[in-house]
Amino acid sequence: MNIFNVGAWRPTNGKLRTGRLSAASDLVARTLSAHGLQPPARPQTQSPQQTMSSLLAAITQARDPSAAPVGPLPSGAAFRSGQFSCKVGSRNYRAYVPSNAAQGVTGVVVMLHGCTQTPEDFAIGTGMNALADKLGFVVVYPHQSRGDNAQSCWNWFSRGDQRRDRGEPAILAGLTRDIMTEYEIPPQRTFVAGLSAGAAMAVILGQTYPDIFSAIGAHSGLPFGAANDVPSAFAAMGGNALNTPAPTPQNNAVRAIVFHGSADSVVHPSNGDRILQDALHCTTGQTIETKEESTASNRRFTRSIASHPDGATAVEHWRIEGLGHAWSGGDPKGTYTDASGPDASAEMILFFFEPDTKDL
């Protein structure tokens, strides 16, 4: 999964310079080679822009899945389609409303898919709708269109999509507010999670909208401020994220649960470590840190937990041995999933709704 798209990089000062495009092209080529994808030959007559288009086509051909179908819904449930618009833009979305919603919705979970995925594909792969039926929360799946990014990636690496009231964070926050209002859900019951580029955007939302989201889930993602352009995005994916100042500690710090595979060759596992450190730095007050090692579905993992003295969990970090760039414990009918290992979806929900999910 390539977690951003060079063609969707939105410069603020006119056309990209040829030299920067050429350097970015070389980075794309090296990344393709590292992941077993052979980029097309580069004719001497090709411009940097043409070369970039060819490289993107190679990525898309190798990794672009078709949308997975959605199976039959439980009686009374709905998987509705909608569109949210605001002054900075609009996005389509799917919203899963569980069959027991009439008895009262317990919360809202926003799920941000990875590159080349669709809301339907992500719903199947994560199995989040089944958990929603069990606990009565609404799941929102915003859709990143190819018109906004050629590979349907959230633009986490773009300067204009890393700030409050700007770009994609503003659109996603506005959509979330609408759903919260519709179902009368307070911020302490509103959460956001994602995979890869979606996880990077979830981290951004946690930093820019702590008044909306009380916790985030980042699976195979990158830390806030990891990149601000194409070359730095590739560097961050390789484990060399920008050395930005640590986030400021805050009383309403967003809780975070982080999953990352030790064998992730697309987003280096050090990015998960960085998300963890940033989350710990934002947490105020004393915390007690513990670590456990165990096995789930024949895959070992290390779980690091930072809790407050009252027992409430502030931050969790799951490092899963042998897991690549895929959703741990996911349904193989979805893309970028690995059925082995701990169930990331269930663990996220346990973390989000703690302590109301003891019997999940």
Buried (B, 14 or more C-beta within 10 A) or exposed (E): BBBBBBBBBEBEEEEBEEEBBBBBBBBBBEBBEEBEBEBBEBEEEBEBBBBBBBBBBBBBEBBBBEEBEBEEBEEEBEBEEBEBEBEBEBBBBBBBBBBBBEEEBBBBBBBBBBBBBBBBBBBBBBBBBBBBBBBBBBBBBBBBEBEBBBBBBBBBBBBBBBEBEBBBBBBBBBBBBBBBEEBEBEBEBBBBBBBBBBBBBBBBBBBBBBEBBBBBBBBBBBBBBBBBBBBBBBBBBBEBBBEBEEBEEEEEBBBBBBBBBBEBBBBBBBBBBBBBBBBBBBBEEEBEEEEEEEEBEEBBBBBBBBBBEEEEBBBBBBBBBBBBBBBBBBBEEBBBBBBBBBBBBBBBBBBBBBEBBEEE
